[in-house]
Amino acid sequence: MNIALIGYGKMGKAIHEIANQKNEQLGENKYNIQLIVDIENRATTTLEDLRKCDVAIEFTSPHTAIENIKWCFDAGIPVVVGSTGWLDKLDEIKALASSKNQTILYSPNFSIGVNIFFEMNRQLAKIMNKYDAYDVEMEEIHHTEKKDAPSGTALYTALDVLKFVDRKVDWKNEPTNSENTLDIISLREPNVPGTHTVTYKSDIDSIELKHTAHNRKGFAGGAIVAAEWLVSKKGVYTMDDVLGFNQ
Ligand SMILES: NC(=O)c1ccc[n+]([C@@H]2O[C@H](COP(=O)([O-])OP(=O)(O)OC[C@H]3O[C@@H](n4cnc5c(N)ncnc54)[C@H](O)[C@@H]3O)[C@@H](O)[C@H]2O)c1
């Protein structure tokens, strides 16, 4: 599988490292990093260069993701998008994918553990909808260079809480202590890859659902799993499709 890495920062490099490790274990170059694109060579890389790849994996930034997705659509190659903070444009991208018959898989978090956390969050929210003695709040902690807040993972988690817990109607990225608002507290601390907590609290007890990433290997490994899954598909997908949570 020939892979284009679009964005060669912390995540691009982590994906390259995992691909190399997998190849070493297999004794063959199954996950071939054919092309690396970052700011310096973005303008000089052509659609022809991209077309030599079976799939692209995009981890750049909230502001550059859309342009890169459209670029992959123009080249006609499926794209796995890890960049966060662009979901306000999701409908536009879905419509474009459909009109151009192109393929995209996006997820705010490619770690298998976080996707299990997402599914547990949905199940817990469905249960807690009946128990209004519990208030619910969220916290996310990330490294200090992170550009978006709340994190894409926190936002995705929050939207699932809002979907199933009727007493919460909106979210705010600050402490409001309001009955109908889901508070998301974002903390930035050095070297934290990502920690997300959902807490249901009553006067008598608390229930906490927490995922702690110890490093970036989970995101990187999950992105390669997603790329391999996507390569023979057409359409718009998320990690729920890869892991079978949509069935
Ligand atoms: N989905 C996930 O599992 C997951 C996990 C971690 C991070 N992220 C997200 O992925 C994105 C990247 O994270 P990171 O930690 O690697 O960031 P980073 O800042 O370390 O790396 C981003 C890289 O993209 C490059 N870049 C910027 N604009 C570009 C463009 N137009 N074309 C090509 N390259 C460009 C930058 O030069 C940089 O090297 C962020 O949005 C982050 O929130 C997602």
The ligand as an SDF file (V2000), in Angstrom:
LIG
                    3D

 44 48  0  0  0  0  0  0  0  0999 V2000
   -7.4630   12.2430   14.9020 N   0  0  0  0  0  0  0  0  0  0  0  0
   -6.5050   11.9350   15.7670 C   0  0  0  0  0  0  0  0  0  0  0  0
   -6.3960   10.7850   16.2450 O   0  0  0  0  0  0  0  0  0  0  0  0
   -5.5270   12.9940   16.1740 C   0  0  0  0  0  0  0  0  0  0  0  0
   -4.4930   12.7340   17.0720 C   0  0  0  0  0  0  0  0  0  0  0  0
   -3.5570   13.7310   17.3200 C   0  0  0  0  0  0  0  0  0  0  0  0
   -3.6750   14.9670   16.6890 C   0  0  0  0  0  0  0  0  0  0  0  0
   -4.7140   15.2040   15.8510 N   0  0  0  0  0  0  0  0  0  0  0  0
   -4.8600   16.4540   15.0840 C   0  0  0  0  0  0  0  0  0  0  0  0
   -4.0260   16.3410   13.9390 O   0  0  0  0  0  0  0  0  0  0  0  0
   -3.5310   17.6330   13.5590 C   0  0  0  0  0  0  0  0  0  0  0  0
   -2.0010   17.5860   13.5180 C   0  0  0  0  0  0  0  0  0  0  0  0
   -1.5110   17.2620   14.7940 O   0  0  0  0  0  0  0  0  0  0  0  0
    0.0790   17.2120   15.0710 P   0  0  0  0  0  0  0  0  0  0  0  0
    0.1880   16.9810   16.5390 O   0  0  0  0  0  0  0  0  0  0  0  0
    0.7760   16.3050   14.1350 O   0  0  0  0  0  0  0  0  0  0  0  0
    0.4710   18.7390   14.7350 O   0  0  0  0  0  0  0  0  0  0  0  0
    1.8970   19.3160   14.3820 P   0  0  0  0  0  0  0  0  0  0  0  0
    1.7650   20.8070   14.4990 O   0  0  0  0  0  0  0  0  0  0  0  0
    2.9690   18.6330   15.1350 O   0  0  0  0  0  0  0  0  0  0  0  0
    2.0870   18.9400   12.8170 O   0  0  0  0  0  0  0  0  0  0  0  0
    1.3380   19.5040   11.7800 C   0  0  0  0  0  0  0  0  0  0  0  0
    2.2290   19.5180   10.5260 C   0  0  0  0  0  0  0  0  0  0  0  0
    1.4460   19.9210    9.4070 O   0  0  0  0  0  0  0  0  0  0  0  0
    2.2670   20.7670    8.6060 C   0  0  0  0  0  0  0  0  0  0  0  0
    1.3870   21.5850    7.7490 N   0  0  0  0  0  0  0  0  0  0  0  0
    0.7320   22.7270    8.0540 C   0  0  0  0  0  0  0  0  0  0  0  0
    0.0300   23.1560    6.9930 N   0  0  0  0  0  0  0  0  0  0  0  0
    0.2340   22.2540    5.9980 C   0  0  0  0  0  0  0  0  0  0  0  0
   -0.2470   22.1260    4.6710 C   0  0  0  0  0  0  0  0  0  0  0  0
   -1.0670   23.0270    4.1340 N   0  0  0  0  0  0  0  0  0  0  0  0
    0.1160   21.0500    3.9520 N   0  0  0  0  0  0  0  0  0  0  0  0
    0.9550   20.1260    4.4640 C   0  0  0  0  0  0  0  0  0  0  0  0
    1.4630   20.1940    5.7290 N   0  0  0  0  0  0  0  0  0  0  0  0
    1.1030   21.2490    6.4720 C   0  0  0  0  0  0  0  0  0  0  0  0
    3.0670   21.5770    9.6160 C   0  0  0  0  0  0  0  0  0  0  0  0
    4.2190   22.1330    9.0210 O   0  0  0  0  0  0  0  0  0  0  0  0
    3.3970   20.4880   10.6510 C   0  0  0  0  0  0  0  0  0  0  0  0
    4.6160   19.8180   10.3240 O   0  0  0  0  0  0  0  0  0  0  0  0
   -4.1190   18.6030   14.5780 C   0  0  0  0  0  0  0  0  0  0  0  0
   -5.3130   19.1470   14.0460 O   0  0  0  0  0  0  0  0  0  0  0  0
   -4.4340   17.7170   15.7810 C   0  0  0  0  0  0  0  0  0  0  0  0
   -5.4750   18.2400   16.5790 O   0  0  0  0  0  0  0  0  0  0  0  0
   -5.6290   14.2460   15.5870 C   0  0  0  0  0  0  0  0  0  0  0  0
  1  2  1  0
  2  3  2  0
  2  4  1  0
  4  5  1  0
  4 44  2  0
  5  6  2  0
  6  7  1  0
  7  8  2  0
  8  9  1  0
  8 44  1  0
  9 10  1  0
  9 42  1  0
 10 11  1  0
 11 12  1  0
 11 40  1  0
 12 13  1  0
 13 14  1  0
 14 15  2  0
 14 16  1  0
 14 17  1  0
 17 18  1  0
 18 19  2  0
 18 20  1  0
 18 21  1  0
 21 22  1  0
 22 23  1  0
 23 24  1  0
 23 38  1  0
 24 25  1  0
 25 26  1  0
 25 36  1  0
 26 27  1  0
 26 35  1  0
 27 28  2  0
 28 29  1  0
 29 30  1  0
 29 35  2  0
 30 31  1  0
 30 32  2  0
 32 33  1  0
 33 34  2  0
 34 35  1  0
 36 37  1  0
 36 38  1  0
 38 39  1  0
 40 41  1  0
 40 42  1  0
 42 43  1  0
M  CHG  2   8   1  16  -1
M  END
$$$$
